Amino acid sequence: MKIDIYSHIVPRKYWDSVMRIGADRLLELGSREALGVELTRTLWNLAERFRIMDNYDALIQDLTPSGPPLELIATPQEETKRIMMKNLSL
């Protein structure tokens, strides 16, 4: 059995919310994260991730939430709202 402890996820509802408030700011900072999240379906589409995992009998993943540093793109009030949304999405 293998346990993958470096598996990241970005809940879709949370990511869409972050993009609404900070897409322009992320581009200003030169972040490629937005493109990477969109292209890597298994970060936000858990059904796709589980479909792939079904091909490996002895694999367990410890999923870790990921995303850009909110302090770079959001006000403290927006940060709190987004963190609560991320936690509820897990």
C-alpha positions in Angstrom: 0.0 0.0 0.0 1.2 3.5 -0.8 0.0 6.6 1.0 0.4 9.8 -1.0 0.6 12.7 1.5 1.3 15.4 -1.1 -2.0 15.4 -2.9 -3.5 18.8 -3.3 -7.1 19.8 -4.1 -8.8 23.1 -4.8 -12.5 22.9 -4.2 -14.2 24.3 -7.4 -16.6 26.6 -5.6 -13.7 28.1 -3.6 -11.5 28.5 -6.7 -14.3 30.2 -8.6 -14.7 32.6 -5.7 -11.0 33.4 -5.6 -10.9 34.0 -9.3 -13.8 36.5 -9.1 -11.9 38.6 -6.6 -8.3 38.1 -7.6 -7.7 36.9 -11.1 -6.3 40.2 -12.2 -4.1 40.5 -9.2 -2.7 37.0 -9.7 -1.8 37.9 -13.3 -0.1 41.1 -12.1 2.0 39.0 -9.7 3.0 36.7 -12.6 1.3 33.7 -11.1 0.7 30.7 -13.3 -1.4 29.0 -10.7 -4.7 30.0 -12.3 -3.8 28.3 -15.5 -2.4 25.3 -13.7 -5.6 24.8 -11.7 -7.8 25.0 -14.8 -5.6 22.5 -16.7 -5.2 20.0 -13.9 -8.8 18.7 -13.6 -7.9 16.4 -10.7 -7.3 19.4 -8.5 -11.0 20.4 -8.6 -12.8 17.4 -10.0 -12.8 14.7 -7.3 -14.8 12.3 -9.5 -12.0 12.5 -12.1 -9.4 11.9 -9.3 -11.3 8.9 -7.9 -11.7 7.4 -11.4 -7.9 7.6 -11.9 -7.2 6.2 -8.4 -9.4 3.2 -9.1 -6.7 2.0 -11.5 -4.3 1.6 -8.5 -5.5 -0.9 -5.9 -3.2 0.0 -3.1 -3.2 3.8 -3.2 -4.5 6.2 -0.5 -4.3 10.0 -0.8 -4.3 12.4 2.1 -5.9 15.4 0.4 -4.5 18.9 1.2 -6.3 22.1 0.3 -4.3 24.4 -1.9 -4.6 27.8 -3.6 -2.9 31.2 -3.8 -2.0 33.1 -0.7 -5.2 35.0 -0.1 -3.5 37.9 1.6 -2.1 38.8 -1.8 -5.5 39.2 -3.5 -8.1 39.8 -0.8 -9.1 42.1 2.0 -9.1 40.6 5.5 -12.9 40.3 5.3 -12.8 38.6 2.0 -10.1 36.2 3.2 -12.2 35.1 6.1 -15.2 34.4 3.9 -13.0 32.4 1.4 -11.4 30.4 4.1 -14.8 29.5 5.6 -16.0 28.5 2.1 -12.9 26.3 1.5 -13.4 24.6 4.8 -17.0 23.9 4.1 -16.1 22.5 0.7 -13.9 19.8 2.0 
